[in-house]
């Protein structure tokens, strides 16, 4: 499963490297619109939900590229949308893992202590970064993540 996710992320990163930048005012896809886009997004959400539930891999790695390629969102808006979606998805998934007893509670405070300040810094930096720079950072993260998944 991780190899398949890695290959999908790699393909997305490569496509995104060569895709024309989307103006801030253009949020809709040219080839996928209306009801078709809604149904595609719903089906994609099911696939990502299963992936996250099984492996905990795939939420951001798969949603972010989908938002950029299918919905043609600019990088900052895609990141914000992905994070809001991830908050809800992770909350539901985490609740089930708590119920099933598969959470290592001693690690949680340490993860929060490092992650929360990092999120605060990143959330302030992303909207201020030049669009090409943010896009380059996101492509680099996608490429690194893809290779780590496929190894």
N, CA, C and O of each residue as an XYZ file, in Angstrom:
604
protein
N       0.821     -1.194      0.000
C       0.000      0.000      0.000
C       0.870      1.265      0.000
O       0.573      2.227     -0.708
N       1.940      1.254      0.795
C       2.808      2.426      0.861
C       3.509      2.686     -0.469
O       3.735      3.842     -0.827
N       3.851      1.645     -1.198
C       4.501      1.822     -2.506
C       3.529      2.477     -3.485
O       3.923      3.341     -4.268
N       2.277      2.073     -3.444
C       1.264      2.656     -4.320
C       1.060      4.134     -3.985
O       0.982      4.974     -4.881
N       0.974      4.443     -2.694
C       0.830      5.841     -2.275
C       2.058      6.636     -2.708
O       1.931      7.748     -3.221
N       3.243      6.069     -2.503
C       4.475      6.741     -2.910
C       4.515      7.022     -4.402
O       4.924      8.106     -4.819
N       4.095      6.061     -5.207
C       4.081      6.241     -6.662
C       3.090      7.340     -7.052
O       3.381      8.156     -7.927
N       1.929      7.362     -6.409
C       0.934      8.397     -6.706
C       1.456      9.783     -6.333
O       1.258     10.747     -7.072
N       2.117      9.876     -5.195
C       2.671     11.156     -4.747
C       3.797     11.594     -5.674
O       3.897     12.774     -6.012
N       4.641     10.660     -6.087
C       5.720     10.979     -7.024
C       5.163     11.505     -8.342
O       5.630     12.522     -8.854
N       4.182     10.827     -8.881
C       3.559     11.261    -10.131
C       2.966     12.658     -9.980
O       3.122     13.502    -10.863
N       2.294     12.897     -8.872
C       1.697     14.207     -8.625
C       2.750     15.295     -8.552
O       2.570     16.369     -9.126
N       3.843     15.034     -7.857
C       4.911     16.030     -7.728
C       5.500     16.371     -9.097
O       5.755     17.536     -9.402
N       5.708     15.357     -9.901
C       6.270     15.586    -11.240
C       5.302     16.390    -12.100
O       5.705     17.335    -12.778
N       4.028     16.016    -12.070
C       3.022     16.765    -12.848
C       2.957     18.201    -12.361
O       2.915     19.131    -13.166
N       2.947     18.386    -11.055
C       2.827     19.735    -10.500
C       4.038     20.601    -10.830
O       3.900     21.813    -10.990
N       5.226     19.997    -10.933
C       6.424     20.760    -11.288
C       6.259     21.433    -12.645
O       6.764     22.535    -12.860
N       5.554     20.774    -13.559
C       5.441     21.277    -14.920
C       4.092     21.936    -15.209
O       3.861     22.419    -16.318
N       3.213     21.957    -14.224
C       1.898     22.557    -14.415
C       1.996     24.068    -14.287
O       2.745     24.589    -13.461
N       1.239     24.754    -15.106
C       1.195     26.217    -15.058
C       0.639     26.657    -13.709
O      -0.285     26.042    -13.177
N       1.208     27.728    -13.161
C       0.749     28.251    -11.877
C      -0.684     28.760    -12.015
O      -1.053     29.315    -13.050
N      -1.479     28.574    -10.984
C      -2.878     28.976    -10.984
C      -2.998     30.373    -10.398
O      -2.523     30.616     -9.288
N      -3.627     31.303    -11.125
C      -3.832     32.640    -10.539
C      -4.687     32.554     -9.281
O      -5.500     31.640     -9.143
N      -4.507     33.507     -8.358
C      -5.241     33.495     -7.086
C      -6.755     33.456     -7.290
O      -7.466     32.876     -6.469
N      -7.256     34.055     -8.357
C      -8.699     34.139     -8.557
C      -9.279     32.911     -9.241
O     -10.501     32.766     -9.294
N      -8.442     32.024     -9.765
C      -8.931     30.857    -10.499
C      -8.876     29.618     -9.614
O      -7.819     29.008     -9.450
N     -10.021     29.253     -9.046
C     -10.046     28.123     -8.148
C     -10.657     26.880     -8.775
O     -10.433     25.777     -8.278
N     -11.409     27.022     -9.833
C     -12.104     25.866    -10.414
C     -11.246     25.165    -11.448
O     -10.488     25.802    -12.180
N     -11.370     23.873    -11.502
C     -10.693     23.083    -12.512
C     -11.322     23.353    -13.865
O     -12.518     23.629    -13.963
N     -10.513     23.273    -14.902
C     -11.039     23.468    -16.251
C     -11.643     22.191    -16.800
O     -12.534     22.252    -17.648
N     -11.192     21.057    -16.350
C     -11.622     19.789    -16.924
C     -12.541     18.991    -16.017
O     -13.146     18.009    -16.448
N     -12.646     19.401    -14.789
C     -13.483     18.680    -13.837
C     -14.301     19.730    -13.103
O     -13.772     20.474    -12.278
N     -15.594     19.788    -13.407
C     -16.396     20.856    -12.830
C     -17.689     20.315    -12.244
O     -18.082     19.175    -12.496
N     -18.338     21.158    -11.458
C     -19.668     20.886    -10.943
C     -19.832     19.545    -10.256
O     -19.043     19.163     -9.391
N     -20.867     18.848    -10.661
C     -21.227     17.564    -10.045
C     -20.126     16.531    -10.208
O     -19.873     15.743     -9.297
N     -19.467     16.529    -11.368
C     -18.384     15.575    -11.598
C     -17.248     15.791    -10.595
O     -16.677     14.830    -10.079
N     -16.930     17.037    -10.328
C     -15.880     17.347     -9.357
C     -16.313     16.936     -7.951
O     -15.514     16.398     -7.184
N     -17.572     17.187     -7.616
C     -18.088     16.794     -6.300
C     -18.002     15.278     -6.105
O     -17.535     14.812     -5.067
N     -18.451     14.513     -7.099
C     -18.439     13.048     -7.003
C     -17.010     12.525     -6.961
O     -16.705     11.603     -6.203
N     -16.136     13.108     -7.769
C     -14.727     12.705     -7.762
C     -14.101     12.985     -6.406
O     -13.343     12.167     -5.885
N     -14.416     14.137     -5.839
C     -13.878     14.499     -4.521
C     -14.400     13.554     -3.446
O     -13.640     13.137     -2.572
N     -15.669     13.215     -3.495
C     -16.244     12.269     -2.543
C     -15.572     10.902     -2.655
O     -15.183     10.321     -1.642
N     -15.435     10.386     -3.868
C     -14.790      9.077     -4.073
C     -13.338      9.115     -3.613
O     -12.856      8.169     -2.990
N     -12.654     10.190     -3.915
C     -11.256     10.325     -3.499
C     -11.169     10.363     -1.973
O     -10.257      9.786     -1.381
N     -12.120     11.044     -1.348
C     -12.156     11.092      0.113
C     -12.308      9.709      0.727
O     -11.690      9.415      1.751
N     -13.117      8.864      0.117
C     -13.274      7.486      0.607
C     -11.945      6.748      0.532
O     -11.544      6.083      1.488
N     -11.266      6.865     -0.598
C      -9.975      6.187     -0.786
C      -8.955      6.679      0.236
O      -8.244      5.880      0.847
N      -8.888      7.992      0.418
C      -7.934      8.551      1.380
C      -8.313      8.142      2.799
O      -7.436      7.826      3.603
N      -9.595      8.142      3.114
C     -10.040      7.725      4.447
C      -9.620      6.302      4.765
O      -9.141      6.021      5.864
N      -9.799      5.407      3.810
C      -9.373      4.016      4.009
C      -7.862      3.952      4.195
O      -7.372      3.250      5.079
N      -7.129      4.678      3.370
C      -5.665      4.689      3.459
C      -5.194      5.184      4.822
O      -4.316      4.576      5.434
N      -5.770      6.276      5.297
C      -5.377      6.834      6.593
C      -5.749      5.875      7.718
O      -4.966      5.670      8.646
N      -6.935      5.292      7.637
C      -7.365      4.356      8.674
C      -6.475      3.133      8.757
O      -6.228      2.612      9.845
N      -5.990      2.668      7.604
C      -5.148      1.472      7.580
C      -3.693      1.748      7.943
O      -3.071      0.980      8.677
N      -3.158      2.847      7.427
C      -1.712      3.048      7.522
C      -1.289      4.323      8.230
O      -0.121      4.455      8.596
N      -2.196      5.258      8.434
C      -1.913      6.598      8.932
C      -1.099      7.397      7.928
O      -0.690      8.520      8.221
N      -0.861      6.849      6.772
C      -0.139      7.545      5.698
C      -1.148      7.932      4.637
O      -2.031      7.146      4.293
N      -1.020      9.121      4.126
C      -1.820      9.461      2.974
C      -2.677     10.687      3.104
O      -2.988     11.318      2.094
N      -3.081     11.062      4.330
C      -3.952     12.216      4.473
C      -3.435     13.431      3.723
O      -3.980     13.786      2.677
N      -2.416     14.062      4.226
C      -1.852     15.242      3.577
C      -1.150     14.930      2.279
O      -1.210     15.708      1.327
N      -0.483     13.788      2.239
C       0.246     13.427      1.024
C      -0.662     13.222     -0.169
O      -0.253     13.470     -1.303
N      -1.881     12.779      0.059
C      -2.792     12.531     -1.053
C      -3.808     13.651     -1.248
O      -4.195     13.933     -2.382
N      -4.243     14.286     -0.183
C      -5.243     15.347     -0.312
C      -4.636     16.602     -0.922
O      -5.238     17.195     -1.818
N      -3.470     17.019     -0.466
C      -2.853     18.241     -0.981
C      -2.676     18.195     -2.499
O      -3.100     19.128     -3.182
N      -2.069     17.148     -3.049
C      -1.946     17.105     -4.514
C      -3.306     17.092     -5.219
O      -3.465     17.712     -6.270
N      -4.278     16.393     -4.648
C      -5.612     16.357     -5.245
C      -6.218     17.758     -5.295
O      -6.803     18.144     -6.307
N      -6.083     18.513     -4.220
C      -6.621     19.869     -4.198
C      -5.939     20.757     -5.231
O      -6.581     21.600     -5.856
N      -4.653     20.566     -5.404
C      -3.893     21.384     -6.355
C      -4.202     20.990     -7.799
O      -4.393     21.855     -8.654
N      -4.250     19.700     -8.066
C      -4.439     19.245     -9.443
C      -5.903     19.227     -9.882
O      -6.215     19.717    -10.967
N      -6.801     18.682     -9.076
C      -8.200     18.571     -9.482
C      -8.977     19.866     -9.244
O      -9.754     20.297    -10.096
N      -8.763     20.479     -8.082
C      -9.492     21.706     -7.764
C      -8.738     22.954     -8.207
O      -9.279     24.059     -8.161
N      -7.504     22.783     -8.631
C      -6.656     23.888     -9.124
C      -6.511     25.011     -8.087
O      -6.532     26.193     -8.431
N      -6.364     24.623     -6.820
C      -6.191     25.621     -5.771
C      -4.752     26.102     -5.735
O      -3.832     25.318     -5.966
N      -4.547     27.384     -5.449
C      -3.190     27.873     -5.215
C      -2.617     27.182     -3.971
O      -3.375     26.715     -3.121
N      -1.314     27.116     -3.861
C      -0.641     26.350     -2.805
C      -1.107     26.735     -1.403
O      -1.407     25.850     -0.602
N      -1.176     28.019     -1.086
C      -1.549     28.440      0.271
C      -2.975     28.002      0.592
O      -3.234     27.523      1.696
N      -3.901     28.156     -0.348
C      -5.293     27.761     -0.117
C      -5.402     26.239     -0.018
O      -6.193     25.722      0.771
N      -4.609     25.523     -0.817
C      -4.610     24.057     -0.755
C      -4.094     23.578      0.600
O      -4.652     22.648      1.182
N      -3.039     24.203      1.101
C      -2.488     23.829      2.409
C      -3.524     24.080      3.508
O      -3.742     23.215      4.356
N      -4.160     25.247      3.503
C      -5.170     25.554      4.516
C      -6.348     24.599      4.465
O      -6.823     24.133      5.501
N      -6.821     24.307      3.254
C      -7.942     23.380      3.089
C      -7.554     21.988      3.549
O      -8.326     21.309      4.226
N      -6.349     21.567      3.175
C      -5.855     20.242      3.566
C      -5.738     20.135      5.089
O      -6.117     19.117      5.669
N      -5.226     21.161      5.727
C      -5.065     21.124      7.184
C      -6.415     21.073      7.896
O      -6.579     20.348      8.877
N      -7.380     21.846      7.397
C      -8.697     21.814      8.031
C      -9.331     20.430      7.862
O      -9.915     19.887      8.800
N      -9.210     19.877      6.675
C      -9.719     18.521      6.425
C      -8.996     17.517      7.319
O      -9.624     16.637      7.907
N      -7.686     17.651      7.420
C      -6.888     16.716      8.221
C      -7.280     16.763      9.688
O      -7.275     15.739     10.370
N      -7.617     17.947     10.170
C      -8.019     18.077     11.571
C      -9.243     17.197     11.846
O      -9.286     16.473     12.841
N     -10.212     17.267     10.972
C     -11.435     16.486     11.161
C     -11.156     14.997     10.955
O     -11.576     14.163     11.757
N     -10.445     14.672      9.874
C     -10.132     13.269      9.580
C      -9.301     12.642     10.695
O      -9.570     11.521     11.128
N      -8.301     13.367     11.149
C      -7.439     12.835     12.205
C      -8.208     12.685     13.518
O      -7.976     11.736     14.266
N      -9.117     13.611     13.799
C      -9.906     13.513     15.036
C     -10.762     12.253     15.046
O     -10.823     11.540     16.047
N     -11.419     11.988     13.925
C     -12.261     10.791     13.843
C     -11.403      9.535     13.926
O     -11.716      8.611     14.677
N     -10.321      9.505     13.153
C      -9.434      8.341     13.157
C      -8.819      8.135     14.540
O      -8.740      7.009     15.032
N      -8.386      9.228     15.160
C      -7.786      9.138     16.491
C      -8.792      8.615     17.517
O      -8.435      7.813     18.381
N     -10.028      9.058     17.427
C     -11.046      8.598     18.365
C     -11.218      7.082     18.275
O     -11.342      6.409     19.299
N     -11.226      6.551     17.072
C     -11.350      5.100     16.915
C     -10.127      4.379     17.474
O     -10.253      3.323     18.094
N      -8.945      4.951     17.255
C      -7.737      4.320     17.795
C      -7.723      4.356     19.328
O      -7.223      3.427     19.962
N      -8.265      5.414     19.921
C      -8.386      5.475     21.383
C      -9.325      4.364     21.858
O      -9.010      3.639     22.802
N     -10.471      4.238     21.202
C     -11.448      3.205     21.574
C     -10.834      1.814     21.491
O     -11.099      0.965     22.342
N     -10.010      1.577     20.467
C      -9.410      0.259     20.277
C      -8.112      0.077     21.064
O      -7.480     -0.976     20.977
N      -7.708      1.100     21.836
C      -6.536      0.984     22.699
C      -5.203      1.021     21.973
O      -4.222      0.457     22.458
N      -5.150      1.668     20.830
C      -3.899      1.664     20.063
C      -3.204      3.027     20.046
O      -2.668      3.441     19.017
N      -3.215      3.723     21.186
C      -2.521      5.008     21.312
C      -1.455      4.878     22.396
O      -1.743      4.376     23.483
N      -0.255      5.312     22.125
C       0.833      5.331     23.112
C       0.837      6.717     23.759
O       1.460      7.647     23.247
N       0.142      6.844     24.878
C      -0.092      8.137     25.512
C       1.167      8.836     25.996
O       1.189     10.065     26.067
N       2.217      8.095     26.333
C       3.441      8.725     26.858
C       4.161      9.555     25.791
O       4.962     10.427     26.127
N       3.893      9.301     24.547
C       4.557     10.020     23.451
C       3.836     11.321     23.113
O       4.463     12.271     22.645
N       2.543     11.372     23.342
C       1.708     12.493     22.904
C       2.202     13.856     23.411
O       2.326     14.771     22.597
N       2.490     14.044     24.703
C       2.945     15.378     25.138
C       4.229     15.828     24.438
O       4.387     17.013     24.144
N       5.125     14.916     24.175
C       6.374     15.259     23.507
C       6.133     15.666     22.063
O       6.749     16.610     21.567
N       5.246     14.962     21.393
C       4.912     15.330     20.017
C       4.246     16.706     19.970
O       4.578     17.526     19.114
N       3.315     16.960     20.880
C       2.647     18.254     20.922
C       3.623     19.385     21.206
O       3.537     20.455     20.604
N       4.552     19.144     22.127
C       5.510     20.176     22.518
C       6.356     20.644     21.332
O       6.694     21.825     21.239
N       6.692     19.743     20.447
C       7.457     20.130     19.256
C       6.584     20.568     18.104
O       6.931     21.503     17.383
N       5.460     19.911     17.920
C       4.633     20.158     16.740
C       3.866     21.474     16.787
O       3.769     22.167     15.774
N       3.326     21.823     17.934
C       2.489     23.028     18.005
C       3.276     24.294     17.686
O       2.792     25.102     16.893
N       4.452     24.515     18.251
C       5.214     25.701     17.832
C       5.585     25.661     16.341
O       5.580     26.691     15.667
N       5.904     24.470     15.839
C       6.230     24.352     14.419
C       5.064     24.717     13.523
O       5.243     25.373     12.497
N       3.865     24.289     13.911
C       2.665     24.622     13.141
C       2.402     26.128     13.181
O       2.025     26.719     12.169
N       2.598     26.741     14.332
C       2.388     28.185     14.446
C       3.337     28.947     13.520
O       2.920     29.885     12.839
N       4.586     28.555     13.493
C       5.574     29.211     12.623
C       5.221     28.972     11.152
O       5.190     29.909     10.355
N       4.958     27.727     10.807
C       4.642     27.405      9.419
C       3.387     28.082      8.917
O       3.331     28.518      7.767
N       2.368     28.176      9.775
C       1.109     28.821      9.387
C       1.282     30.315      9.155
O       0.567     30.908      8.347
N       2.212     30.914      9.848
C       2.483     32.349      9.638
C       3.355     32.570      8.411
O       3.199     33.568      7.708
N       4.274     31.642      8.149
C       5.187     31.803      7.015
C       4.526     31.537      5.666
O       4.775     32.269      4.707
N       3.700     30.519      5.574
C       3.156     30.079      4.280
C       2.476     31.203      3.493
O       2.780     31.371      2.312
N       1.573     31.975      4.093
C       0.920     33.029      3.303
C       1.858     34.162      2.895
O       1.571     34.900      1.952
N       2.978     34.299      3.605
C       3.914     35.381      3.311
C       4.984     34.992      2.290
O       5.672     35.854      1.743
N       5.116     33.701      2.040
C       6.142     33.236      1.094
C       5.721     33.552     -0.327
O       4.532     33.516     -0.646
N       6.684     33.863     -1.185
C       6.347     34.009     -2.606
C       5.772     32.679     -3.125
O       6.247     31.606     -2.755
N       4.764     32.763     -3.969
C       4.086     31.560     -4.452
C       5.031     30.547     -5.071
O       4.906     29.357     -4.785
N       5.982     30.973     -5.917
C       6.892     29.967     -6.496
C       7.750     29.276     -5.439
O       8.057     28.091     -5.572
N       8.138     29.999     -4.395
C       8.958     29.406     -3.331
C       8.157     28.371     -2.548
O       8.660     27.286     -2.255
N       6.914     28.704     -2.208
C       6.071     27.755     -1.482
C       5.804     26.519     -2.337
O       5.818     25.391     -1.846
N       5.565     26.750     -3.600
C       5.331     25.617     -4.509
C       6.560     24.714     -4.566
O       6.432     23.490     -4.550
N       7.738     25.307     -4.631
C       8.985     24.533     -4.651
C       9.151     23.725     -3.364
O       9.551     22.562     -3.408
N       8.847     24.333     -2.234
C       8.932     23.629     -0.948
C       7.977     22.443     -0.932
O       8.352     21.344     -0.523
N       6.736     22.668     -1.379
C       5.750     21.590     -1.380
C       6.146     20.465     -2.331
O       5.986     19.292     -1.995
N       6.654     20.800     -3.503
C       7.101     19.763     -4.450
C       8.253     18.969     -3.836
O       8.294     17.744     -3.955
N       9.189     19.661     -3.181
C      10.319     18.966     -2.552
C       9.832     18.013     -1.458
O      10.320     16.888     -1.356
N       8.875     18.457     -0.644
C       8.331     17.599      0.415
C       7.626     16.393     -0.199
O       7.773     15.273      0.290
N       6.865     16.614     -1.261
C       6.186     15.500     -1.926
C       7.183     14.502     -2.501
O       6.997     13.292     -2.371
N       8.243     15.003     -3.136
C       9.251     14.100     -3.715
C       9.961     13.295     -2.631
O      10.128     12.082     -2.765
N      10.370     13.956     -1.576
C      11.051     13.254     -0.471
C      10.122     12.209      0.140
O      10.529     11.075      0.394
N       8.878     12.600      0.372
C       7.914     11.669      0.959
C       7.667     10.473      0.035
O       7.585      9.333      0.492
N       7.551     10.740     -1.244
C       7.311      9.659     -2.216
C       8.454      8.659     -2.195
O       8.230      7.448     -2.165
N       9.675      9.166     -2.210
C      10.828      8.251     -2.217
C      10.919      7.465     -0.908
O      11.252      6.280     -0.917
N      10.624      8.120      0.215
C      10.659      7.398      1.495
C       9.603      6.295      1.550
O       9.847      5.231      2.121
N       8.453      6.538      0.970
C       7.413      5.519      0.957
C       7.761      4.343      0.049
O       7.398      3.202      0.333
N       8.464      4.629     -1.038
C       8.738      3.569     -2.019
C       9.976      2.759     -1.688
O      10.198      1.705     -2.285
N      10.787      3.225     -0.750
C      12.009      2.487     -0.399
C      11.687      1.378      0.584
O      12.582      0.643      1.001
